[in-house]
Amino acid sequence: MFWRKKHPRPQHQNAHYARLIFQSLLARHPDPKSLDHCSSELDNGLDLRCLVDRITQSGEYLDSHDPNPASPDGGRPRVWTDAAFAAYRDGAEIKSILLMKTDHLGDFILALDSFSAFRTAFPTASITLLCGPWNAPLANSLGIFDAVETIDFFASRPDDLQPSFTPEMLGRVGRAHFDLAVDLRVDADTRVAFDHLNATYKCGYASKRCRSALTISLPRPNYTQINGVANHQRMMMLGLARNVVDFFQPQAEFSAAALRRKLAGPAAADAWRGRGKRLVSMQPYSGRAIKNWPIEDFMKLAGWLSGEMNVSVVLLGTKSDAADMSPIASACESADVKSAIGQTSLLEAISIIGAADLHIGNDSGLTHVAARMDVPTVAIYSGVAQTELWAPFGRHVTVINAPVACSPCHLMDVKDCQNGRKCIDAIDFEFVRSEVRKRLS
């Protein structure tokens, strides 16, 4: 490898190598001071491998690279949960907010629109700003904040030595409780304060400087690929602000209750519901066979529901799904399960789901519809895509998956899977039935 060359390199090559290492490991162009320092170290005989080791142990590198990725738990089925989804499920009410903008005057001015966005979205909330002492008079004059607290996280001049952070620097802010804390700084360094703040929800750009799980953690930009104003700091901070606002204040027009009023009429469901019985809608298809829980297990579950649980079960699907119905038609008849596969329009299917007491489905569009309308939902997810990226949103959703090493595979066809669909086969019937029983209860 190139760092094992025994002969000294010309100085211009050392600068070239230092620049390449910076760009490849830190995804940014090196600042002149860092480049000069690394180049001089190489000029004085530092091995290139040692320079690589130093950079990969730096906080900036560790912020962007997780050294301990989560390992799959052996393909056992589980109910997937994520704390970031709790705000949707619980209908969080935000009464107190901490905004952090601890850097210098120019950065503060670029954050003005973000400050305004929070005040507009939460007019009755108490908003505290944590900023550098040099910006406190300006912050107080804006008339946006209920309280302004200061912290010397940075030196007053950007080119002076930065103080070392300690939790005691937070003062009263560290002893208070906030419903929501947002660090508007795009760079990762100030997120260390999150570990010493008492806040129900913490939001900011991604950083490994803190151990706290962030409700919203936006990816930081790759500064070597800046194009136009997309990564301008004002836009990045405003983007974070808009994400937080939209997360905690979803549009009322498309709330669960509003969607059910718009889309779910009781008439369409009455034809499928037995007298005095609860109704379970079930979609055993998803449009991609590799994602589907076995149809035999769906039918076994439907038979148990209609028999032992005494509920009405209706199967949903498209006209193309109806071509696969012949093998299970007799099963439907013997289990007293009704099939509406290929017999409804999309809106009719949604109307049935909206009036159901429970919906069971794969990773599919109708499963997302059920969840969004707050219909109790059991969603069975394969390992084709990350559950974290595609989980359905709703207050009454149970997502079942089985972590495996080969996930996510993003495969389109069953025949391309080399591992026998372990992610689906690991989700056994009894586990799903147990979760369905809980939802019906």
N, C-alpha and C positions, 0 to 999 in steps of 0.2 A: 504494500500500500504506500501512498505517496509520502506519509510521514516517516517512513523507515529509511529514507535516503540518508546516506552517511555524509555526503558533501554539503557544506553550507549553501543556503540558497541566497541569491541576490536579494537585496532589501525590497526592491519593487515587487518581487514575487511574494515576499512575506505579507506585504500589504494586500496583494491580490488574494492570497489564501485566507487571510483574516476576514476579508470582505465576504468571500464565498461561504465561510463557515457561519458567519453571522446571519447571512441571508437564508441559508438552508436550515439552520437550527431555530432561529428566532423569527423567521418570516418578516424581516424588516431590514432596511438598509442601516448599517451601523452609523451612529453619530460620530463626528470627527474625533472627539475626545476618546471614546472607546476604541476606535480604529487605531489611533496613534498609540494608545497603551498596548494593545494586543500586538501590533506590528513591532514595537520596540522590544516586547518580550520575546518574540520570535527572533528578532535580530540578535538578541543576547543569548540565544541557544535553546529557548523553550521548545520542547517537542510539540508538534502539531496535535498529537494525541492528547497531551496534557491540556492544551487549549480547548479541545473538544470536551474533555471531562469537566473543565471549569464551567463552561457555558451550560452544559447539561445538568449541572448541580445548582445553577443560579435560580433565583426565585422567578425571574421572567420566563425561563424555559419551563419550569415546573408548573407555572400558571396555565400553560397551553398543552401540557402533556400529562395525562393521568398515569402515574407509575404503578398504580395498583388497580387495574380494571377488574370489575366485578366478575367472578367466575360463575358459570352456570351451576345450578344445584343438582346436577345429575339427571335432568330430564323428568323430575317428579312434577306432577300437576300442582298448581298453586292458584290461589286467588290473588291476582295482581293488584297492588295498591301503590299509590304514589302520593306523598304528602302535598305535592304541588296541586293536586286535583281537589284538595279539601275545600279550598275557597269557593269553588263552584258548587260542591255538594252541600256545604253548610250555609251558603248565602251570606258571606262575610259582610259585616257592617263596619265600615272604617270611620272611627271617631277621632283617632289621634294619629298623626303622621310625623315622621322624622325624615327630612330631606338633608342629605349630606352633599356639600359642595365645598371642599376644604382647600382647594388650590387657589390660583392667583386671579388677579383682576380680569384679565382677558377671558379666562375660562368661565369666570362668574358671569360676565356679560353675555357670553354665548349660551348660558343656561337660563336667561330670563324668560324665554318662551316656555321652557319646561316648568319653571316655577308657576307661571300663570296657568298652565294646563292643569296642575294639581289643585290650585285654588278654585278654578272654574268647575272642576269635576267634583270637588268635595267642599262646597261652600260653607258647610257648618262644622267641618272637622277642625280640630286644633292642629295647626301646622307649626312645627319647630324646625328651624334651619340651623344646621351645624356648619360653620364656615371658618375660614381663617380670620384672625382678629383684624387684619387690614381691610376686610370687606364688610365688617359688621356695621359701620355707619351707613354705608350704601344699602345694605340689606334692610336695616330698620326704616329707611326712608321710603322703601317701595310700598309699604302698606299691605303686603301679602302675608307676612308671617305673624303668628301670635306670639312667638318667642324666637330670639336669636341667641344661640350659644356659640362659643368660639373654641377652637382647638389649634394648637401649633403643630399640625401634622407635617407641614412643610415649613421651610425657612421663609422669611419674608421676601427674600430675593431668591429667584430660581437657581442662581449659580452658587448660593451658599450651601454649606453642609446641611443635609436634611436631618432633623432630630430623629432619635429612635423612638418608635411608638411604644407606649405603655398604656394599659387600661385606665390608669388613673388620669390620663390626659382627657378622658371623656367627661369627667366631672359630673354635673347633675344629669347630663344625658345618659350616662352609664347607669345611673340609679333609677331612672324613670322607665315606665312601660309605654310602648307604642303599639297600636294595632298594625301599623305598616311602617317599615323603614326602607328608604330608597337611596342608594348611593349613585349619584348621577355621573360620577367620574368614569370615563371609558377605560382608562388605564387601570391595571389590576391592583395597584399597591394599596389603596385605601380600604379594600374589602376586608382586610385583617380586623377592622373594627367591628365587623358583624358578629364575631365570636364573643364580644363583650357587650352586646346590646340586647336588651329585653324587648323583643318585637315578635308579634305573632307571625307576620309575613315579612320576609326580607327579599328585596329585588335589586338587581344590578347586572352589570356585564360580567361575564364568566371570569372566575379567578380561583386558583387553588390556594390563595393566601388565607382563605378562611375554611373552616370545617363545617360551617353552617350550611344546611341545605336551603338553596334559594328557591322561592316560589316562582320567580321569573329570573332566568339566567341567560341573557342574550349573548351570542358569540361575538367576541371582539374582532375587529377587522384585521385583514392581512395587509399591513401597511406597504408591502412591496407591490401590491396590485391595486393601488389607488387609481381610480378613474373618475374624473369629474368631481362632483360634490357629494357623491354617495356616502363617503366616509368623513365628511366634514363634521367636526365635533358638535356643532349646533344641531345638525341633523341626527347624529347618533344619540345625543341626550334627549332630543325631542321624540325620537323613535322609542326609547325606553319609557319615557313618560306616557306616550300614547298606549304602549303595550300594557303598562300597569293600569291605566285608567280603564281601558277596554276589558281587561281581565276582571276587575272588581266591579265594573258597571256594564254588564252586557246589555245590549239593546232590548228595551222592554217589548218592542214590536215582535221580537222573535223569542220571547221567553217561552218556557214550556207550556204555561197555561194559554198564552196567545196562540201558539202553534196548534194546540189541540182544538181551540175554538175555530181556527181557520180551516183545519184539514180533517179533523176527526168527528164525523157525524155518527150518532148512534145507530142510524137506520142500517148502514152497511154491515154492522157487526151483528145485528139482531138475527139475521138469517143463519148465522153460524153458532150462535150461543144457545145451548139447551135451556129449558125453563128452569130458572132458579140456580143455574150453574155459573161458575166463573169461567172465563174464556182465556185460553192460552194460544197465542199466535206463534207459529214456528216456521222458520225458513231454513231448510236443510241445504241450501245452495248459496253460492257467493259469486258466481261468474268465473271462478277459477278453481278447478277441482283440487288443486294441490293445497288449498286453504281449508277444505271442507272436512269437518268431523264426519266419520262414517255414517252413511245413510241408514245402515242397519241399527246403529246406536240411537239415531234420531227416532226411528220407528219404535224401538224398544221403549224409549223414554215417553213417546206419545201414548203407547199402550198403557204404561204405568199411570200416566196422568189421567187418562180417560177412565181407567178401571179403578185402581186403588184410591186415587185422589178425587175422583168423581168431578172432573172438570171437562169442559168442551175444548177440543183441540182442533185448530184449523191450520193446514199447511199452506204456505204462500210461496210463490215463485213465478217466473216468467213463462211465456209460451215455449221458449227454447228449453227451459227446465222440464216442461211437460213431456218432452221426448224420453226422459229418463224415468218416467213414472210407472211404466208397465211392471217392472219388477216389484214395486211396493204397493201396487193398487190393491192386491188381495190383503196385504198387511193392514192397509187403511180400513178395509171393510171389517176385518176380524177384530181390530182394535177399536172400532167405533170412532175412527178419526176421519174428519172431513177434509177433503183436498180442494183448495181453491187455486191450485197451481195452474197457471195459464188461463184462468177464468176472470181475472180482475185487471183493471187498469192500475197504473201506479198510484193514482190518487185513491182509488177504491181500496187498495192494499194498505195504504197509509191510514185510511179511515178505520179499517178493521183493527190495525195495531193500536191506534189511539184509544179505542174503546176496550182493549184487552186488559186483563189483570196481570199478565206476564207475557213477555216476548223472549223467545230463545232463538239464537241464530249464530251463524259464523261471522267472520270479519266481512261484513257486507253493508251495502247502502241502507237497507231497511233496518239493520241493527242500529246504525247511527240515528236513523229517524226515531226509532223507539226510545233510545236513550235521551235524545234531545227533547222529546215530549214528556220526559219524566215517567214513562211507562216502566215499571220494574223490568229489568232486562238482565238476562244471562248471556254474555257474549263469549264465544269459544274462539280463541285466537291461536293460529298456527305460528310458526317461527319464520314465515316468509318475510315479514317486515317487523320492525321494532314496535312493540306494544306502546312504548313511551311516545312514539310519534303518531300513532293512529288509534289510540284508545278512544272509544266513544265517550262523549261528555254527557253527564246527567247525574241527578242526585240519587238515583236508585239503580246503579249499574254494578253488576258483578262481572269482572273480566277474568276468564280462566285461561291460563297458558302454561306451558312447560318449558323452562329455559333449557336449551341445548347448545353445545359448542358451535354447531354449524349455523346458528341463527345470528343475524338475518341472512337469508340466502337470496332473496328477491327472485326466486325462480318462477317461471310462468307455467311450466308443464310438469306433471307428476313424473313422467319418464326421465326427467333430468335430475331428479333427486337421487343421490348416491347413498343416502343414509336411511332409506326405508321409511321416510316421513316420521322420524322419531318424535318430532315436536307434536304431532297429532296423536300418534299411537300411545304416547305416554299419558294422554288425558283419558282416563278410563271412565266407564259408564257410571260406576258407583260414586266417583268424585263429583261428576256433573249432577247426578240425581240428588246428592246431598245438598248442593248449592241451590238447586231448583226448589227443593223442599223448604229451604230457609226463606227464599224469596216469596213463596206462596204463603208462608206463615205470617 
